[in-house]
Amino acid sequence: MTTDALARLREQVRRLERRDLPHSHTDTLATGHSAVDAHLGGGLRTGSLHDFLISDPLETGASLAMLLPILKEGRGPIFWISDTPAELNAWGLHQSGLSPDTLVCIETDTASLLAVAEDVLRGPERALAVISGSHVPSLKEIRRLNLAVEASGNTGFFLRSAPLTRAPGKDPCACATRWRILSHPSSPRFFPGLAMPLPGSRRLSAALLRVRGGRPAHWILDCTDHAPLSCSLDALLAHRAPPALPPGRLPDRQAARCARAGT
């Protein structure tokens, strides 16, 4: 092979890998779990799409427990784009280290969801965008979003419903990673003098179903930002209980009910 032909081949490879883009240096977003980050070479790649499948509405919290610490690693605004009101808990965001000053919630209809997401992902803000909706994007739609993030360096996260009964391989996947995060039983903590053990820190079953240029994997992860209970459950309930009423006194409504009952 001649020198000119080799140079042309190298240029074609560079274009395919998109190294000529302004953000050619690839950053990563650490997950906060050393085993996961080591497997991924530092974390989730920026300038890419990442797919989080939610098997059941009750498991949404498990996916958020994995996703929110990743979002706080970003250096730009965070856009939460959904076709329903974003049900985000302010205290939960605070615990995850997310500042409300960097969070922008956008609610749109299902038909416009991906168009709005594409506009955001093409922006210059080095943004992170969470795309939450019931719509299963087609391979063509995902490729359009891939072109957007590759051109801008922004990063997108799909957060969408995908029941376990539906094989994930049936859905198109042109994302850099695909995940399914489920809750996992915590490890009980035993203490002298307690008849029942205390629940430990929250745990997640994190399945990396697909990863571009890598191998799938599975981990049981401890969430250190969800601290275990500091005292027994009966003590917590006693602390939350309303103060006892003085002897011989009943609230007006309860006294009226007793009077009607003949007591």
Disulfide bonds with the S-S distance in Angstrom:
none
